[in-house]
């Protein structure tokens, strides 16, 4: 019986060690592109799907629209429309991203 408990103890030790090490690893921080894509999906795409389905933003086409996004959001201030507003953090993320090009 003592041998059985020793095996269980060793198994539990390894399980706890493995679980603890995987929890301790922090996820990679979001890139600027990831942050901007989240903003575009949350604040733009819900309206674009209905009003402008050819310009629904995704990871593959967002750079293509970078100059237009800058114009519409920061120059003409036409976007986002309606009651949708960007937070200051979202505005700064977009602005930093569009200035990269």
Secondary structure, DSSP 4 states (H G I P E B T S, - for coil): -HHHHHHHHHHHHHHHHHHHHHHHSPPPPPPHHHHHHHHHHHHTHHHHHHH-GGG---TTTGGGGHHHHHIIIIIS---S-TT----HHHHHHHHHHHTT-
